[in-house]
């Protein structure tokens, strides 16, 4: 949907004929043009401008995880992170051991 068809609060502007029900979404540039050239008509009756009602604010439903227990995805991510840290420590230890071997063989 083109953002120009929405009011600043996110509601859609609509021109509608109250007699025949013909309607069209209006862009801001269209409304400005209509003020200069004349308002659109449906069945020879001038169309009215309607603006959608804003959607009511709805509180998000409480999650089933309201006790802040880690979910299986969080547990898996934490496990992978711990494994990566362990693997990194092993790599660092191997590099240090290799450097020691190189230093001892150079002397």
C-alpha positions in Angstrom: 0.0 0.0 0.0 1.3 3.4 -0.9 2.0 5.5 2.3 0.5 8.6 0.7 -3.0 6.9 1.0 -2.6 7.0 4.8 -3.2 9.9 7.1 -0.5 10.9 9.5 -2.0 8.5 12.1 -2.0 5.6 9.6 -5.7 5.7 8.7 -6.8 5.2 5.0 -8.6 8.0 3.2 -11.6 6.8 1.1 -13.9 8.7 -1.3 -17.4 7.0 -1.4 -20.7 7.7 -3.0 -23.4 7.3 -0.4 -26.0 6.5 -3.1 -24.4 3.8 -5.3 -21.5 2.7 -3.0 -18.7 3.4 -5.5 -15.5 4.1 -3.7 -11.8 4.8 -4.3 -8.8 5.2 -2.1 -7.5 8.7 -2.2 -3.9 9.8 -2.2 -3.0 13.1 -0.7 -2.0 14.4 -4.2 -5.5 13.4 -5.5 -7.2 15.3 -2.7 -5.2 18.4 -3.5 -6.1 18.0 -7.2 -9.8 17.6 -6.4 -9.9 20.9 -4.6 -8.7 22.6 -7.8 -10.5 20.5 -10.5 -13.7 19.4 -8.7 -14.6 16.6 -6.4 -15.2 13.1 -7.9 -18.8 12.0 -8.4 -20.5 8.6 -8.3 -23.9 8.3 -10.0 -23.8 12.1 -10.5 -23.6 12.6 -6.7 -20.5 14.1 -5.1 -18.5 11.5 -3.3 -17.9 12.0 0.4 -14.5 11.7 2.1 -14.3 9.0 4.8 -11.4 8.2 7.0 -11.0 4.8 8.6 -11.4 4.5 12.3 -8.1 4.0 14.0 -7.5 0.5 15.2 -8.0 0.3 19.0 -5.0 -0.3 21.0 -4.9 -3.9 22.3 -2.6 -4.9 25.1 -0.4 -7.8 24.0 -1.5 -11.1 25.5 0.7 -12.3 28.3 3.1 -14.9 27.1 2.9 -18.5 28.3 6.5 -18.0 29.4 5.5 -15.4 32.0 7.7 -17.0 34.7 10.8 -16.0 32.7 11.9 -19.6 32.3 14.3 -20.0 29.4 12.7 -21.5 26.3 14.2 -24.5 24.5 15.5 -22.1 21.8 17.3 -20.0 24.5 18.7 -23.1 26.1 20.0 -24.3 22.8 21.6 -21.0 22.0 23.3 -20.8 25.4 24.6 -24.4 24.9 26.0 -23.5 21.4 27.6 -20.4 22.8 29.3 -22.4 25.6 30.5 -24.9 23.1 32.0 -22.2 21.0 33.7 -20.6 24.0 35.1 -24.0 24.9 36.3 -24.6 21.3 37.9 -21.2 21.2 39.8 -21.8 24.5 41.1 -25.1 23.0 42.2 -23.3 19.8 44.0 -20.6 21.9 45.7 -23.3 24.0 46.9 -25.2 20.8 48.2 -21.9 19.3 50.1 -21.1 22.5 51.5 -24.7 22.6 52.6 -24.3 18.9 54.3 -21.0 19.7 56.1 -22.5 22.6 57.3 -25.4 20.3 58.4 -22.9 17.7 60.2 -20.7 20.2 62.0 -23.7 21.8 63.1 -25.1 18.4 64.5 -21.7 17.2 66.8 -21.3 20.2 
